[in-house]
Amino acid sequence: MALATLKLGRRKASPIGLDIGARTVRAVQLVATGSSYSVEHVGRQTWQFNEEHEAKGRSPVVSSLARCMSGANFRGTGVHTAMNTPELEVHAIELPEGVVQSSPDEVERIVQWEVQRLTTRDHEPLETRYWHLPKARPSVPNAIGVAALTKTVVDAVTLCRDTGLMCVCVDVAATALARFGSVIAAWPENCVWGILDLGFRHTRLVVCVDDVPVLVRDVGRGGDAWTRRIAEELQVSEKSAEVHKCDAGIGAGERGYREGSDRLPLKELGGVLAGIMKNDLRAIATEIKRSYEYVLSCYGGREAGKLILVGGGAALHNLPEHLTEALGIQVQRGSQLAADTASRLEHGTINSVHLDEYALAIGLAIED
């Protein structure tokens, strides 16, 4: 399913970026021309565990991944997939200057020891990695170490293999999202910017300095919890609650009427949903503000830049406006930034494909 291609220059197909979410598998392949990218192929498949899979001993993810890959005409079988919190632990580390100047092998050994000391997963085999952070004020962490159970990483590789794919890389979701953000916008040198990934189960924040993630944390519940809360408060099914949420969002603006005999104005319904979700939204905004303030205190002389919304929940009507008002910084969907002339990503919209939903898969397909 070709979305857009660049016609000039040397074109190189990327690995397949594979985002295995809580309910949906998404895959993207890009074509790189110089420092720019265009979306070449996409695939998407929602999965749901059921008794048939259990009886036959089949993984619903494997079946869905196979269907996702089969109809998208991807080139090759090499994929990059990702680990994310809570399966992945993230720890900020302050390494002595002498250690930073050591050989990469020595730094990796010391980081591994430190991460294993901090992890909550005692006595279990771990995979650990790290990246250096930009120079900050004294006594501020200068590296981030990550840890995941070796079994979880092996399971991700095995899942790809069982679908006929070759897992070339198991990446960290935060670094992939940072690559996505770096491609869709040109960030000022004195800027601190962030990405808010609104997923099915979790809302995760990545704050970046100089295109490097310097803070990674969960800041709230995901869209599924919002839907269940709406269903509970309105005394409707979760399916109806999801329809309400998608149609009306969280208020503001003249948006016509929702389909149905009651013909309830969407603006009015959105106001009701905003009231139901206010505690979750306030908690998320508070954590984002604290995170920005912390990073700004660590990296003096910088200003708070934009916050990018990605993930399935980014489509919630009026969410960027709500967070802009709550945070005092500009909040935009990734798709809005990608439409700007400074973006190095060309994309199209076929069959209602939403760029924000594919942000992680796109970031995984971008090679450093």
Residue pairs with C-beta under 8 A, 6 or more apart in sequence:
1 41
1 42
1 43
1 71
1 72
1 73
1 350
1 351
2 40
2 41
2 73
3 38
3 39
3 40
3 41
3 42
3 347
3 348
3 349
3 350
3 353
4 38
4 39
4 40
4 346
4 347
4 348
5 11
5 31
5 38
5 40
6 31
6 33
6 36
6 38
6 346
8 33
9 33
9 34
10 33
10 34
11 31
11 32
11 33
12 31
12 32
12 33
13 29
13 30
13 31
13 40
13 75
13 76
14 29
14 30
14 31
14 32
14 37
14 365
14 366
14 367
15 29
15 76
15 78
15 79
15 80
15 168
15 169
15 364
15 365
15 367
16 27
16 28
16 29
16 69
16 74
16 76
16 77
16 78
16 79
16 80
16 165
16 365
17 27
17 28
17 29
17 30
17 79
17 80
17 176
17 360
17 361
17 362
17 363
17 364
17 365
17 366
18 25
18 26
18 27
18 65
18 79
18 80
18 81
18 82
18 160
18 165
18 361
18 364
19 25
19 26
19 27
19 81
19 82
19 358
19 360
19 361
19 364
20 61
20 65
20 81
20 156
20 159
21 199
21 200
22 199
22 200
22 201
22 222
22 224
23 46
23 47
23 48
23 200
24 44
24 45
24 46
24 47
24 200
24 312
25 43
25 44
25 45
25 46
25 47
25 61
25 64
25 65
25 68
26 42
26 43
26 44
26 68
26 357
26 358
26 360
26 361
27 41
27 42
27 43
27 44
27 68
27 69
27 72
27 74
27 79
27 361
28 39
28 41
28 42
28 43
28 358
28 361
28 362
28 364
28 365
29 39
29 40
29 41
29 42
29 72
29 74
29 75
29 365
30 37
30 38
30 39
30 40
30 362
30 365
30 366
31 37
31 38
31 40
32 367
35 344
36 344
36 345
36 346
37 183
37 344
37 345
37 346
37 362
37 365
37 366
38 345
38 346
38 347
39 345
39 346
39 347
39 348
39 358
39 362
40 75
41 72
41 73
41 74
41 75
42 72
42 353
42 358
42 361
43 68
43 69
43 71
43 72
43 74
44 68
44 353
44 357
45 64
45 65
45 67
45 68
46 64
47 60
47 61
47 63
47 64
48 60
49 60
50 60
53 59
53 60
53 63
59 159
59 162
61 159
62 159
62 162
62 163
65 159
65 160
65 163
65 165
66 163
66 164
69 163
69 164
69 165
77 164
77 165
77 166
78 165
78 166
78 168
79 160
79 165
79 166
79 167
79 168
80 167
80 168
80 169
80 170
80 171
80 176
80 364
80 365
81 156
81 160
81 167
81 169
81 170
81 171
81 364
82 170
82 171
82 172
82 173
82 176
82 360
82 364
83 146
83 148
83 152
83 153
83 156
83 170
83 171
83 172
83 173
84 172
84 173
84 174
84 202
84 204
85 173
85 202
85 204
85 216
85 217
85 218
86 202
86 218
87 148
87 149
87 152
88 146
88 147
88 148
88 172
88 173
89 115
89 118
89 119
89 120
89 121
89 146
89 147
89 148
90 144
90 145
90 146
90 174
90 216
90 217
91 114
91 115
91 118
91 119
91 144
91 145
91 146
91 147
92 141
92 143
92 144
92 215
93 111
93 114
93 115
93 130
93 141
93 142
93 143
93 144
93 145
94 139
94 140
94 141
94 142
94 143
95 107
95 110
95 111
95 114
95 142
95 143
99 106
99 107
99 110
100 107
100 132
100 142
100 143
102 110
107 130
108 130
111 128
111 130
111 143
111 145
112 128
112 145
114 145
115 126
115 128
115 130
115 145
115 146
115 147
116 126
116 128
116 147
118 145
119 126
119 147
121 147
121 149
124 149
124 150
124 151
125 149
125 150
125 151
126 147
126 148
126 149
126 150
127 147
127 148
127 149
127 150
127 153
128 145
128 146
128 147
129 145
129 146
129 172
130 143
130 144
130 145
130 146
131 143
131 144
131 175
131 212
131 213
132 142
132 143
132 212
133 141
133 142
133 143
133 144
133 209
133 212
133 214
134 209
134 210
134 212
134 214
134 299
135 142
136 142
136 298
136 299
137 298
137 299
137 300
140 298
144 213
144 214
144 216
146 172
153 170
156 167
156 170
157 167
157 170
160 166
160 167
161 167
171 364
173 197
173 204
173 360
174 204
174 206
174 213
174 216
175 213
175 363
176 360
176 363
176 364
176 366
177 195
177 197
177 206
177 213
177 310
177 359
177 360
177 363
178 195
178 206
178 208
178 211
178 212
178 213
178 363
179 211
179 363
179 366
179 368
180 195
180 310
180 334
180 359
180 360
180 362
180 363
180 366
181 187
181 193
181 195
181 208
181 211
181 308
181 334
182 208
182 211
183 343
183 344
183 345
183 362
183 366
184 308
184 334
184 337
184 338
184 340
184 343
184 344
184 345
185 193
185 306
185 308
185 337
185 340
185 342
185 343
186 342
187 193
187 208
187 211
187 305
188 303
188 305
189 210
190 301
190 302
190 303
191 302
191 303
191 305
192 207
192 208
192 209
192 292
192 295
192 296
192 299
192 302
192 303
192 304
192 305
193 207
193 208
193 305
193 306
193 307
193 308
194 205
194 206
194 207
194 208
194 288
194 291
194 292
194 305
194 306
194 307
194 308
195 205
195 206
195 208
195 307
195 308
195 310
195 334
195 359
196 203
196 204
196 205
196 219
196 284
196 288
196 307
196 308
196 309
196 310
196 311
196 314
196 323
197 203
197 204
197 205
197 206
197 310
197 311
197 359
197 360
198 222
198 223
198 309
198 310
198 311
198 312
198 313
198 314
198 316
199 222
199 223
199 311
199 312
199 313
200 222
200 223
200 224
200 312
201 221
201 222
201 224
201 225
202 218
202 220
202 221
202 222
203 218
203 219
203 220
203 221
203 222
203 284
203 313
204 216
204 217
204 218
204 219
205 215
205 216
205 217
205 218
205 219
205 287
205 288
205 291
206 213
206 215
206 216
207 213
207 214
207 215
207 216
207 291
207 292
207 295
208 214
209 295
209 299
209 302
214 295
214 298
214 299
215 291
215 294
215 295
217 287
217 291
219 283
219 284
219 287
219 288
219 291
220 280
220 283
220 284
220 287
221 280
222 313
223 245
223 312
223 313
223 316
225 280
226 245
226 277
226 280
226 313
227 238
227 241
227 242
227 245
228 238
228 241
229 276
229 277
229 280
230 236
230 241
230 244
230 245
230 273
230 276
230 277
231 237
231 238
231 240
231 241
233 276
234 240
234 241
234 244
234 272
234 276
236 244
244 258
244 269
244 273
245 273
245 316
246 315
247 258
247 266
247 269
248 255
248 258
248 266
248 267
248 269
248 270
248 273
248 317
249 270
249 273
249 316
249 317
249 318
249 319
250 270
250 273
250 274
250 277
250 281
250 316
250 317
250 318
250 319
250 322
251 267
251 270
251 271
251 273
251 274
251 318
252 267
252 270
252 318
252 321
252 322
253 267
253 317
253 318
254 267
255 265
255 266
255 267
255 270
255 317
256 265
256 266
257 263
257 264
257 265
257 266
258 264
258 265
258 266
258 269
270 317
270 318
274 281
274 318
274 322
281 322
281 323
281 326
282 326
285 323
285 326
285 327
288 307
288 323
288 327
289 326
289 327
292 304
292 327
292 329
296 302
296 303
296 304
304 328
304 329
305 329
306 329
306 330
306 331
306 332
306 337
307 323
307 327
307 329
307 330
307 331
307 332
308 331
308 332
308 333
308 334
308 337
309 319
309 320
309 323
309 331
309 332
309 333
309 334
309 356
310 333
310 334
310 356
310 357
310 359
310 360
311 356
311 357
311 359
311 360
312 356
312 357
313 319
314 333
314 334
314 335
314 356
314 357
315 333
315 354
315 356
315 357
319 331
320 331
320 332
320 333
320 336
321 331
323 331
324 330
324 331
333 356
334 355
334 356
334 359
335 354
335 355
335 356
337 343
338 345
338 347
338 355
345 362
347 355
349 355
355 362
